[in-house]
Amino acid sequence: MKLKFCFIVLLIITGSLHAQDEILKIGQPAPEISLPDLNGNTTTLSSLKGKLVLIDFWATWCAPCVKEQPELKAIYDKHRNQVKAEKFEILGVSLDKSKEHWQKGVARFKINWLQLSDLKYWKSQVAKDYAITELPFNVLIDEQGKIIAINLHGAALQNFINNYLSHQK
């Protein structure tokens, strides 16, 4: 009986993990994002077509997200020329609930890339569309809007962006 129960639990876990894998796949188009920025102006992911875009899902209440912000700033600053040439952009999507906390976080980390949020926390449609179950989470999309990498961090993220942009000159 215990073995049968364990087998059923394993099937359920495997099935739900597989279901999440079905949501986002490398090579498929990234789900559209349409959210307000800090000034209330709506920005869409599709408006960034033609650029390598790092979509960074984060929140000010997420300690690993906060720790990662200086690394993202270093990546953004390193590729300033590609940003100016409209070849690269970071799109921050906050899962915060408080606009005040979100604004203070952006100011504290001197984030100078696009920041969007509907301030709906985990109930944000974007969190559902991207099947986000933990933060930080990121997705890299190419110039055509297709997913080319999912959830890279640290050196792996830096190396991927460096290599990609060096081959796009």
Steps between C-alpha positions, in 0.01 A plus 500: 500500500784743586669429169176568311452829689860607428453417132182711482672795673794470261265504200324810631830684561642396165180602325495846655868557426440396142201734478722793599757400241224521238434868580835643389729338250810622322410587143139598565374858496511671840158580644410867458550732794300821523541681832534851641837651580575710809325798339189303408580478128433160346794330329488172308761234444418504129609865483855373565504274194831520316705485824641230722281538810571368847168486685584511870215401732576626850358667811638722774391248766706220332850483656660309207346754258643790698841330504486457121421865414865623514596215262227604258615861525855390412368309195293799392788744543745268323272486195413870499603531134264218397223666704559831321510319165166339593643148489457411870259581781411378845131499585440482874163361605431547869264275695475755777170603663610846610585771249694682771722197570548443128598866440741497795659177375554642152656813649711308753657277235526782245309289248499687172332241278130457434294406806141379482245371751127469553567470876294182520769287662464129407154571358648692208394354166864521389605270787241251378595538132865429582416228757710674764517302823808662653713810470734610360401367161605618156451432133716611208328564170655566162427776249198312366348457846588132537627349825870412478583438869311450824608581855873562463678675787847617596786408266273288279279804431796731443670253264184436301434872445867573422518217244166584342574869460855440374355294213237764412732779383 
